Structure formats: structure tokens, C-alpha cells
Amino acid sequence: MVNRDKSADERFQYNVKIQHHEQQMDEFSHDFCRYLEQLSRTRDTLRRNFESEMSLREESRDRNAKYDSALEETQYHFRQRLRLFDEQLETGEHLRHKAMHQLDDEREQLLKERNSLPWE
């Protein structure tokens, strides 16, 4: 007769939960990185467009003084948008770090619970 480890089924269930948790962490991290990359690319495109337009407006301003106020307004709006993108990137990175920390804490708790099961 073979002695069966009474905690084996529980350990197996913990292993399944831990594996699922780790998969969620990987998927979340991957998806969030893609989101931040897209946000960064959009910000870079906006910055390039801003610089191009500023260059054109600077040339126009030299030809005609009436563009001064339009140039200042455009600069203000572009800077506001760039600042918004920068804030979103910073907030997104903070949220990703916080979520990953929470998921890691939960995984660690599952590991502790699994490891505390007796071997019989």
C-alpha cells in the first residue's frame, strides 16, 4: 500500500493558482508596456509635428508680424498636450509598478500558503 501525501492535492491547487497569477502578471506587464510604448510614440509624433510647425511658423513670423499671437497660442497648446502625455506616461508607469507589486505580493502569499502545507 502506498502512503499518499494528504497535502498533495492542496499543493497542486496552490501551484495552479500561482501559475495562473504569474501568467496574469506577465500578460498585464506585456499589455501595459505596449500601452506605454504607444503613448510614447504618440507623444514623440506630437513633438515632431510641434517642432515642424514651430519651424514653419517662425519662418512665417519673420515675414509677417501678425503670426506672433497665433505662434504663442500654438506653442502654449502643444506644450500643454506634451505635458499631458508626459503626465500620463508617468502615471501609467506608477500604476504599472503598483499593480505589479500587488500581484507579486499576492503570489508570494500563495507561495507561503502552499509551502506551509505539511508533507505527509
C-alpha positions in Angstrom: 0.0 0.0 0.0 1.3 3.4 -1.0 1.2 6.2 1.5 -0.4 9.2 -0.2 0.7 12.7 0.7 -2.5 14.2 2.1 -1.5 17.8 1.2 -0.5 16.9 -2.4 -3.9 18.0 -3.8 -3.8 21.3 -1.9 -0.2 21.9 -3.1 -1.3 21.1 -6.6 -4.2 23.6 -6.3 -1.8 26.3 -5.0 0.6 25.6 -7.8 -2.2 26.1 -10.3 -3.2 29.3 -8.7 0.3 30.6 -8.5 0.9 29.7 -12.2 -2.3 31.5 -13.1 -1.2 34.5 -11.1 2.2 34.6 -12.7 0.6 34.3 -16.2 -1.7 37.3 -15.3 1.3 39.3 -14.2 3.2 38.5 -17.4 0.2 39.4 -19.5 -0.5 42.6 -17.6 3.1 43.7 -17.8 3.3 42.9 -21.5 0.0 44.7 -22.3 0.9 47.7 -20.2 4.3 48.0 -21.8 2.6 48.0 -25.2 0.3 50.8 -24.0 3.1 52.9 -22.7 5.1 52.4 -25.9 2.2 53.5 -28.0 1.6 56.5 -25.7 5.3 57.3 -26.0 5.2 57.0 -29.8 2.2 59.3 -30.0 3.9 61.8 -27.8 7.0 61.7 -30.0 4.9 62.2 -33.1 3.2 65.1 -31.5 6.6 66.6 -30.5 7.9 66.2 -34.1 4.8 67.8 -35.5 5.1 70.6 -33.0 8.7 71.3 -33.9 7.9 71.2 -37.6 5.0 73.6 -37.2 7.0 75.9 -35.0 9.8 76.0 -37.6 7.2 76.9 -40.3 5.6 79.5 -38.1 8.9 81.0 -37.2 9.6 81.4 -40.9 6.2 82.9 -41.4 6.5 85.2 -38.4 9.6 86.7 -39.9 7.6 87.5 -42.9 4.5 88.8 -41.1 4.2 90.1 -37.6 0.5 89.1 -37.4 1.5 85.5 -36.7 3.0 86.3 -33.3 -0.1 85.7 -31.2 -1.0 82.6 -33.2 2.5 81.3 -32.7 2.3 81.9 -28.9 -1.1 80.2 -28.7 0.0 77.2 -30.7 3.2 76.9 -28.6 1.1 77.0 -25.5 -1.4 74.3 -26.7 1.3 72.0 -27.9 3.2 72.4 -24.6 0.0 71.6 -22.7 -0.5 68.4 -24.8 3.0 67.3 -24.4 2.8 67.9 -20.6 -0.4 65.8 -20.6 1.3 62.9 -22.4 4.3 63.1 -20.0 1.9 63.1 -17.0 0.0 60.1 -18.5 3.3 58.2 -19.0 4.4 58.9 -15.5 1.1 58.0 -14.0 0.9 54.9 -16.2 4.3 53.7 -15.1 3.4 54.4 -11.4 0.2 52.4 -11.8 2.0 49.5 -13.5 4.6 49.4 -10.8 1.9 49.5 -8.1 -0.2 46.8 -9.7 2.9 44.5 -10.3 3.9 45.0 -6.7 0.4 44.0 -5.5 0.3 41.0 -7.8 3.7 39.9 -6.6 2.6 40.2 -3.0 -0.4 38.1 -3.7 1.8 35.5 -5.5 4.2 35.5 -2.5 1.2 34.9 -0.2 0.1 31.9 -2.3 3.6 30.6 -2.2 3.8 30.9 1.6 0.4 29.1 2.0 1.4 26.3 -0.3 4.8 25.9 1.3 3.2 25.8 4.8 1.3 22.7 3.9 2.7 19.6 5.6 4.3 16.8 3.7 2.7 13.6 4.8 
